[in-house]
Amino acid sequence: MDTAFATALTDRELFAQKAYVNGQWVSSSSQAKFEVRDKTTDAVMGTCPDMNTDDLDDAIQAATTALPEWSALGSSSRVRFLQKISLSMLSNRADIGQIVATETGKPVAEAEAEVAFAASFFDSLAEKITREDVIGQSDNLEKAEDTVIVCAVVVPRELSLAIGARKVAIALAAGSTAVVLPDARAPFSSNVVAVLSERAGLPKGVLNVVSTLGNTEQLSLALYGSATLGQILLL
């Protein structure tokens, strides 16, 4: 359902109020959700699903299933996906900037600058793929092309769009799939990346976004536990 905030956007579909798992926009299996508030006015900006560990398992399974085909995809195809996401982000800078500004409380001009910054990661990684120079973009991905694996992308509140975009771009560029866990205070930035990835035609399961407020500790522990067992790579 559209909120007052959503109706003010030119492209309302950029403001996704669900989680993104296996190429589908879904609610929590428990149907629980939480409110996200405008950091300036304290009005309700929108809601997101309060996902649980079962939902997280579904996302990890989706990313695991998608991994072989995605990792085997030619570098030129991955380049096209990254470039499409970058261009789409830039062409929707005003709306995305408004989303970022509202959920973080930063000035709109600063938020729009962050949109451009976020888009630059997809563009620069696309260029590096072309030069076969992806390895080394992250300490955790020094051997990415030799050990392609599902990546857990934990996104903080500060610079949520830029940091989330950087981590997702690194994972996709290296041929990895990703499960994103955004900060509950700023989840819509991560959903924007999912919307743009979907529009770019990214195969289902390659990128997944799981939001939570009430189960933050449990989901975080589950991700760290999987990383400790070597089942996923934590970014």
Phi and psi in degrees as GROMACS dihedral restraints (atoms count N, CA, C in turn):
[ dihedral_restraints ]
;  ai    aj    ak    al  type     phi  dphi    fc
    3     4     5     6     1   -70.0    20    10
    4     5     6     7     1   138.5    20    10
    6     7     8     9     1   -98.9    20    10
    7     8     9    10     1   173.9    20    10
    9    10    11    12     1   -59.2    20    10
   10    11    12    13     1   -36.0    20    10
   12    13    14    15     1   -63.4    20    10
   13    14    15    16     1   -46.7    20    10
   15    16    17    18     1   -61.9    20    10
   16    17    18    19     1   -38.6    20    10
   18    19    20    21     1   -66.7    20    10
   19    20    21    22     1   -17.9    20    10
   21    22    23    24     1   -84.0    20    10
   22    23    24    25     1    -9.1    20    10
   24    25    26    27     1   -84.9    20    10
   25    26    27    28     1   148.3    20    10
   27    28    29    30     1   -69.3    20    10
   28    29    30    31     1   -41.8    20    10
   30    31    32    33     1  -116.7    20    10
   31    32    33    34     1    94.7    20    10
   33    34    35    36     1   -66.4    20    10
   34    35    36    37     1   -24.2    20    10
   36    37    38    39     1   -67.1    20    10
   37    38    39    40     1   -17.3    20    10
   39    40    41    42     1   -68.7    20    10
   40    41    42    43     1   -21.6    20    10
   42    43    44    45     1   -98.2    20    10
   43    44    45    46     1    84.5    20    10
   45    46    47    48     1   -92.0    20    10
   46    47    48    49     1   127.0    20    10
   48    49    50    51     1  -108.1    20    10
   49    50    51    52     1    33.5    20    10
   51    52    53    54     1  -135.8    20    10
   52    53    54    55     1   173.8    20    10
   54    55    56    57     1   -89.3    20    10
   55    56    57    58     1   161.1    20    10
   57    58    59    60     1  -120.5    20    10
   58    59    60    61     1   109.2    20    10
   60    61    62    63     1  -134.2    20    10
   61    62    63    64     1   124.8    20    10
   63    64    65    66     1    55.2    20    10
   64    65    66    67     1    40.5    20    10
   66    67    68    69     1    78.1    20    10
   67    68    69    70     1    12.2    20    10
   69    70    71    72     1  -127.5    20    10
   70    71    72    73     1   145.7    20    10
   72    73    74    75     1   -89.6    20    10
   73    74    75    76     1   116.1    20    10
   75    76    77    78     1  -129.0    20    10
   76    77    78    79     1   159.3    20    10
   78    79    80    81     1   -92.5    20    10
   79    80    81    82     1   170.7    20    10
   81    82    83    84     1   -66.9    20    10
   82    83    84    85     1   148.8    20    10
   84    85    86    87     1   -62.2    20    10
   85    86    87    88     1   -23.1    20    10
   87    88    89    90     1   -89.5    20    10
   88    89    90    91     1    -7.0    20    10
   90    91    92    93     1    69.3    20    10
   91    92    93    94     1     7.9    20    10
   93    94    95    96     1   -74.2    20    10
   94    95    96    97     1   148.9    20    10
   96    97    98    99     1  -146.1    20    10
   97    98    99   100     1   166.5    20    10
   99   100   101   102     1  -135.1    20    10
  100   101   102   103     1   155.3    20    10
  102   103   104   105     1   -88.0    20    10
  103   104   105   106     1   144.8    20    10
  105   106   107   108     1  -117.5    20    10
  106   107   108   109     1   129.9    20    10
  108   109   110   111     1  -108.7    20    10
  109   110   111   112     1   148.7    20    10
  111   112   113   114     1   -61.1    20    10
  112   113   114   115     1   120.8    20    10
  114   115   116   117     1   -70.7    20    10
  115   116   117   118     1   -13.3    20    10
  117   118   119   120     1   -93.8    20    10
  118   119   120   121     1   -44.2    20    10
  120   121   122   123     1  -103.9    20    10
  121   122   123   124     1   -15.3    20    10
  123   124   125   126     1    68.9    20    10
  124   125   126   127     1    10.9    20    10
  126   127   128   129     1   -73.8    20    10
  127   128   129   130     1   154.8    20    10
  129   130   131   132     1   -69.6    20    10
  130   131   132   133     1   119.3    20    10
  132   133   134   135     1   -80.8    20    10
  133   134   135   136     1   -40.6    20    10
  135   136   137   138     1   176.0    20    10
  136   137   138   139     1  -172.5    20    10
  138   139   140   141     1  -129.1    20    10
  139   140   141   142     1   158.1    20    10
  141   142   143   144     1  -135.0    20    10
  142   143   144   145     1   153.3    20    10
  144   145   146   147     1   -64.7    20    10
  145   146   147   148     1   138.4    20    10
  147   148   149   150     1   -93.2    20    10
  148   149   150   151     1    86.9    20    10
  150   151   152   153     1   -74.1    20    10
  151   152   153   154     1   153.4    20    10
  153   154   155   156     1  -116.7    20    10
  154   155   156   157     1  -175.3    20    10
  156   157   158   159     1   -66.1    20    10
  157   158   159   160     1   -30.3    20    10
  159   160   161   162     1   -64.4    20    10
  160   161   162   163     1   -41.2    20    10
  162   163   164   165     1   -64.8    20    10
  163   164   165   166     1   -40.0    20    10
  165   166   167   168     1   -62.7    20    10
  166   167   168   169     1   -41.9    20    10
  168   169   170   171     1   -59.6    20    10
  169   170   171   172     1   -39.1    20    10
  171   172   173   174     1   -62.1    20    10
  172   173   174   175     1   -41.3    20    10
  174   175   176   177     1   -66.5    20    10
  175   176   177   178     1   -43.2    20    10
  177   178   179   180     1   -64.3    20    10
  178   179   180   181     1   -39.8    20    10
  180   181   182   183     1   -64.6    20    10
  181   182   183   184     1   -40.3    20    10
  183   184   185   186     1   -62.3    20    10
  184   185   186   187     1   -43.7    20    10
  186   187   188   189     1   -66.4    20    10
  187   188   189   190     1   -37.4    20    10
  189   190   191   192     1   -66.8    20    10
  190   191   192   193     1   -41.8    20    10
  192   193   194   195     1   -65.7    20    10
  193   194   195   196     1   -37.5    20    10
  195   196   197   198     1   -77.9    20    10
  196   197   198   199     1   -16.9    20    10
  198   199   200   201     1   -59.5    20    10
  199   200   201   202     1   -48.9    20    10
  201   202   203   204     1   -58.2    20    10
  202   203   204   205     1   -45.4    20    10
  204   205   206   207     1   -68.5    20    10
  205   206   207   208     1   -40.9    20    10
  207   208   209   210     1   -67.3    20    10
  208   209   210   211     1   -43.0    20    10
  210   211   212   213     1   -67.9    20    10
  211   212   213   214     1   -25.9    20    10
  213   214   215   216     1   -86.0    20    10
  214   215   216   217     1    -8.1    20    10
  216   217   218   219     1   -65.8    20    10
  217   218   219   220     1   141.0    20    10
  219   220   221   222     1   -62.0    20    10
  220   221   222   223     1   149.3    20    10
  222   223   224   225     1   -60.1    20    10
  223   224   225   226     1   -34.3    20    10
  225   226   227   228     1   -64.2    20    10
  226   227   228   229     1   -33.8    20    10
  228   229   230   231     1   -70.3    20    10
  229   230   231   232     1   -41.1    20    10
  231   232   233   234     1   -63.8    20    10
  232   233   234   235     1   -37.1    20    10
  234   235   236   237     1   -58.4    20    10
  235   236   237   238     1   -45.2    20    10
  237   238   239   240     1   -63.1    20    10
  238   239   240   241     1   -40.7    20    10
  240   241   242   243     1   -62.2    20    10
  241   242   243   244     1   -46.8    20    10
  243   244   245   246     1   -63.2    20    10
  244   245   246   247     1   -41.2    20    10
  246   247   248   249     1   -65.3    20    10
  247   248   249   250     1   -39.7    20    10
  249   250   251   252     1   -63.1    20    10
  250   251   252   253     1   -42.3    20    10
  252   253   254   255     1   -63.2    20    10
  253   254   255   256     1   -44.0    20    10
  255   256   257   258     1   -60.7    20    10
  256   257   258   259     1   -48.6    20    10
  258   259   260   261     1   -64.0    20    10
  259   260   261   262     1   -40.4    20    10
  261   262   263   264     1   -65.8    20    10
  262   263   264   265     1   -37.7    20    10
  264   265   266   267     1   -63.7    20    10
  265   266   267   268     1   -44.3    20    10
  267   268   269   270     1   -67.6    20    10
  268   269   270   271     1   -38.1    20    10
  270   271   272   273     1   -72.4    20    10
  271   272   273   274     1   -16.5    20    10
  273   274   275   276     1  -113.0    20    10
  274   275   276   277     1    28.6    20    10
  276   277   278   279     1   -57.0    20    10
  277   278   279   280     1   -41.1    20    10
  279   280   281   282     1   -63.8    20    10
  280   281   282   283     1   -49.6    20    10
  282   283   284   285     1   -66.4    20    10
  283   284   285   286     1   -44.5    20    10
  285   286   287   288     1   -64.7    20    10
  286   287   288   289     1   -39.5    20    10
  288   289   290   291     1   -60.6    20    10
  289   290   291   292     1   -37.7    20    10
  291   292   293   294     1   -66.9    20    10
  292   293   294   295     1   -39.0    20    10
  294   295   296   297     1   -62.7    20    10
  295   296   297   298     1   -48.2    20    10
  297   298   299   300     1   -62.7    20    10
  298   299   300   301     1   -45.1    20    10
  300   301   302   303     1   -62.1    20    10
  301   302   303   304     1   -40.4    20    10
  303   304   305   306     1   -71.7    20    10
  304   305   306   307     1   -40.3    20    10
  306   307   308   309     1   -83.0    20    10
  307   308   309   310     1   -15.6    20    10
  309   310   311   312     1  -110.0    20    10
  310   311   312   313     1   -22.0    20    10
  312   313   314   315     1    87.4    20    10
  313   314   315   316     1     4.9    20    10
  315   316   317   318     1   -83.1    20    10
  316   317   318   319     1   159.0    20    10
  318   319   320   321     1   -59.9    20    10
  319   320   321   322     1   149.1    20    10
  321   322   323   324     1   -58.7    20    10
  322   323   324   325     1   -42.2    20    10
  324   325   326   327     1   -60.6    20    10
  325   326   327   328     1   -40.4    20    10
  327   328   329   330     1   -67.9    20    10
  328   329   330   331     1   -39.2    20    10
  330   331   332   333     1   -65.2    20    10
  331   332   333   334     1   -40.6    20    10
  333   334   335   336     1   -66.8    20    10
  334   335   336   337     1   -32.9    20    10
  336   337   338   339     1   -65.5    20    10
  337   338   339   340     1   -36.4    20    10
  339   340   341   342     1   -66.4    20    10
  340   341   342   343     1   -34.0    20    10
  342   343   344   345     1   -60.0    20    10
  343   344   345   346     1   -47.0    20    10
  345   346   347   348     1   -63.1    20    10
  346   347   348   349     1   -39.0    20    10
  348   349   350   351     1   -63.3    20    10
  349   350   351   352     1   -44.3    20    10
  351   352   353   354     1   -63.3    20    10
  352   353   354   355     1   -43.6    20    10
  354   355   356   357     1   -61.9    20    10
  355   356   357   358     1   -32.4    20    10
  357   358   359   360     1   -64.4    20    10
  358   359   360   361     1   -28.0    20    10
  360   361   362   363     1   -67.3    20    10
  361   362   363   364     1   -42.7    20    10
  363   364   365   366     1   -65.0    20    10
  364   365   366   367     1   -40.1    20    10
  366   367   368   369     1   -67.9    20    10
  367   368   369   370     1   -45.1    20    10
  369   370   371   372     1   -68.6    20    10
  370   371   372   373     1   -36.5    20    10
  372   373   374   375     1   -68.7    20    10
  373   374   375   376     1   -33.4    20    10
  375   376   377   378     1   -62.8    20    10
  376   377   378   379     1   -41.2    20    10
  378   379   380   381     1   -64.8    20    10
  379   380   381   382     1   -39.3    20    10
  381   382   383   384     1   -70.1    20    10
  382   383   384   385     1   -33.5    20    10
  384   385   386   387     1   -61.0    20    10
  385   386   387   388     1   -44.0    20    10
  387   388   389   390     1   -58.7    20    10
  388   389   390   391     1   -34.7    20    10
  390   391   392   393     1   -90.8    20    10
  391   392   393   394     1     6.7    20    10
  393   394   395   396     1    53.3    20    10
  394   395   396   397     1    48.7    20    10
  396   397   398   399     1  -134.1    20    10
  397   398   399   400     1    41.9    20    10
  399   400   401   402     1   -75.1    20    10
  400   401   402   403     1   -39.4    20    10
  402   403   404   405     1   -61.6    20    10
  403   404   405   406     1   136.0    20    10
  405   406   407   408     1   104.2    20    10
  406   407   408   409     1    -2.1    20    10
  408   409   410   411     1   -76.4    20    10
  409   410   411   412     1   -15.5    20    10
  411   412   413   414     1  -146.4    20    10
  412   413   414   415     1   141.6    20    10
  414   415   416   417     1   -58.0    20    10
  415   416   417   418     1   -32.0    20    10
  417   418   419   420     1   -81.3    20    10
  418   419   420   421     1    -6.5    20    10
  420   421   422   423     1  -123.3    20    10
  421   422   423   424     1    29.9    20    10
  423   424   425   426     1   -62.7    20    10
  424   425   426   427     1   -28.8    20    10
  426   427   428   429     1  -118.3    20    10
  427   428   429   430     1    35.2    20    10
  429   430   431   432     1   -55.8    20    10
  430   431   432   433     1   -46.8    20    10
  432   433   434   435     1   -73.2    20    10
  433   434   435   436     1   -16.1    20    10
  435   436   437   438     1   -93.3    20    10
  436   437   438   439     1   -24.0    20    10
  438   439   440   441     1  -131.8    20    10
  439   440   441   442     1    59.7    20    10
  441   442   443   444     1   -63.9    20    10
  442   443   444   445     1   132.7    20    10
  444   445   446   447     1  -155.1    20    10
  445   446   447   448     1   164.1    20    10
  447   448   449   450     1   -65.8    20    10
  448   449   450   451     1   134.2    20    10
  450   451   452   453     1  -107.1    20    10
  451   452   453   454     1   135.9    20    10
  453   454   455   456     1   -96.8    20    10
  454   455   456   457     1   118.9    20    10
  456   457   458   459     1  -106.8    20    10
  457   458   459   460     1   105.6    20    10
  459   460   461   462     1   -94.9    20    10
  460   461   462   463     1   122.8    20    10
  462   463   464   465     1  -111.1    20    10
  463   464   465   466     1   126.0    20    10
  465   466   467   468     1   -80.8    20    10
  466   467   468   469     1   171.6    20    10
  468   469   470   471     1   -71.8    20    10
  469   470   471   472     1   -43.9    20    10
  471   472   473   474     1   -72.2    20    10
  472   473   474   475     1   132.7    20    10
  474   475   476   477     1    52.0    20    10
  475   476   477   478     1    42.3    20    10
  477   478   479   480     1   -59.5    20    10
  478   479   480   481     1   -40.6    20    10
  480   481   482   483     1   -70.1    20    10
  481   482   483   484     1   -49.0    20    10
  483   484   485   486     1   -65.3    20    10
  484   485   486   487     1   -47.6    20    10
  486   487   488   489     1   -68.0    20    10
  487   488   489   490     1   -41.8    20    10
  489   490   491   492     1   -62.5    20    10
  490   491   492   493     1   -42.9    20    10
  492   493   494   495     1   -63.2    20    10
  493   494   495   496     1   -42.0    20    10
  495   496   497   498     1   -60.7    20    10
  496   497   498   499     1   -47.3    20    10
  498   499   500   501     1   -65.8    20    10
  499   500   501   502     1   -43.0    20    10
  501   502   503   504     1   -64.6    20    10
  502   503   504   505     1   -43.1    20    10
  504   505   506   507     1   -61.2    20    10
  505   506   507   508     1   -41.6    20    10
  507   508   509   510     1   -61.7    20    10
  508   509   510   511     1   -46.1    20    10
  510   511   512   513     1   -62.1    20    10
  511   512   513   514     1   -49.0    20    10
  513   514   515   516     1   -64.9    20    10
  514   515   516   517     1   -39.9    20    10
  516   517   518   519     1   -63.0    20    10
  517   518   519   520     1   -34.5    20    10
  519   520   521   522     1   -81.9    20    10
  520   521   522   523     1    -4.2    20    10
  522   523   524   525     1    89.8    20    10
  523   524   525   526     1    13.6    20    10
  525   526   527   528     1   -95.0    20    10
  526   527   528   529     1   158.3    20    10
  528   529   530   531     1   -99.8    20    10
  529   530   531   532     1   169.7    20    10
  531   532   533   534     1  -143.4    20    10
  532   533   534   535     1   145.9    20    10
  534   535   536   537     1  -120.1    20    10
  535   536   537   538     1   119.0    20    10
  537   538   539   540     1  -101.7    20    10
  538   539   540   541     1   131.4    20    10
  540   541   542   543     1  -117.9    20    10
  541   542   543   544     1    98.2    20    10
  543   544   545   546     1   -81.0    20    10
  544   545   546   547     1   159.8    20    10
  546   547   548   549     1   -65.5    20    10
  547   548   549   550     1   136.6    20    10
  549   550   551   552     1   -63.9    20    10
  550   551   552   553     1   -19.1    20    10
  552   553   554   555     1   -83.1    20    10
  553   554   555   556     1   -14.7    20    10
  555   556   557   558     1  -147.5    20    10
  556   557   558   559     1    62.1    20    10
  558   559   560   561     1   -83.3    20    10
  559   560   561   562     1   -20.7    20    10
  561   562   563   564     1   -72.4    20    10
  562   563   564   565     1   -23.0    20    10
  564   565   566   567     1   -63.0    20    10
  565   566   567   568     1   -42.3    20    10
  567   568   569   570     1   -67.1    20    10
  568   569   570   571     1   -36.0    20    10
  570   571   572   573     1   -65.1    20    10
  571   572   573   574     1   -33.5    20    10
  573   574   575   576     1   -59.2    20    10
  574   575   576   577     1   -44.8    20    10
  576   577   578   579     1   -61.0    20    10
  577   578   579   580     1   -38.4    20    10
  579   580   581   582     1   -66.5    20    10
  580   581   582   583     1   -42.4    20    10
  582   583   584   585     1   -59.4    20    10
  583   584   585   586     1   -46.9    20    10
  585   586   587   588     1   -68.1    20    10
  586   587   588   589     1   -34.9    20    10
  588   589   590   591     1   -66.2    20    10
  589   590   591   592     1   -40.8    20    10
  591   592   593   594     1   -62.9    20    10
  592   593   594   595     1   -43.3    20    10
  594   595   596   597     1   -65.2    20    10
  595   596   597   598     1   -29.7    20    10
  597   598   599   600     1   -75.6    20    10
  598   599   600   601     1    -9.3    20    10
  600   601   602   603     1    90.1    20    10
  601   602   603   604     1    17.4    20    10
  603   604   605   606     1   -57.7    20    10
  604   605   606   607     1   131.1    20    10
  606   607   608   609     1   -58.5    20    10
  607   608   609   610     1   148.8    20    10
  609   610   611   612     1   -61.3    20    10
  610   611   612   613     1   142.0    20    10
  612   613   614   615     1    89.1    20    10
  613   614   615   616     1   -16.3    20    10
  615   616   617   618     1   -68.7    20    10
  616   617   618   619     1   -39.0    20    10
  618   619   620   621     1  -127.5    20    10
  619   620   621   622     1   130.2    20    10
  621   622   623   624     1  -133.6    20    10
  622   623   624   625     1   141.3    20    10
  624   625   626   627     1  -126.1    20    10
  625   626   627   628     1   122.9    20    10
  627   628   629   630     1  -121.4    20    10
  628   629   630   631     1   113.7    20    10
  630   631   632   633     1   -98.9    20    10
  631   632   633   634     1   150.8    20    10
  633   634   635   636     1  -161.2    20    10
  634   635   636   637     1   155.1    20    10
  636   637   638   639     1  -124.2    20    10
  637   638   639   640     1   -55.1    20    10
  639   640   641   642     1   -72.1    20    10
  640   641   642   643     1   -19.8    20    10
  642   643   644   645     1  -116.5    20    10
  643   644   645   646     1    25.4    20    10
  645   646   647   648     1   -57.4    20    10
  646   647   648   649     1   -47.4    20    10
  648   649   650   651     1   -63.9    20    10
  649   650   651   652     1   -43.7    20    10
  651   652   653   654     1   -64.5    20    10
  652   653   654   655     1   -42.5    20    10
  654   655   656   657     1   -68.9    20    10
  655   656   657   658     1   -39.0    20    10
  657   658   659   660     1   -63.3    20    10
  658   659   660   661     1   -44.6    20    10
  660   661   662   663     1   -63.3    20    10
  661   662   663   664     1   -37.6    20    10
  663   664   665   666     1   -64.5    20    10
  664   665   666   667     1   -41.2    20    10
  666   667   668   669     1   -67.1    20    10
  667   668   669   670     1   -45.0    20    10
  669   670   671   672     1   -64.8    20    10
  670   671   672   673     1   -36.1    20    10
  672   673   674   675     1   -65.2    20    10
  673   674   675   676     1   -42.9    20    10
  675   676   677   678     1   -64.5    20    10
  676   677   678   679     1   -36.3    20    10
  678   679   680   681     1   -66.9    20    10
  679   680   681   682     1   -40.1    20    10
  681   682   683   684     1   -62.2    20    10
  682   683   684   685     1   -35.7    20    10
  684   685   686   687     1   -81.2    20    10
  685   686   687   688     1    -3.3    20    10
  687   688   689   690     1    79.4    20    10
  688   689   690   691     1    13.4    20    10
  690   691   692   693     1   -80.9    20    10
  691   692   693   694     1   -28.8    20    10
  693   694   695   696     1  -138.4    20    10
  694   695   696   697     1   165.1    20    10
  696   697   698   699     1  -110.7    20    10
  697   698   699   700     1   124.5    20    10
  699   700   701   702     1   -88.0    20    10
  700   701   702   703     1   125.6    20    10
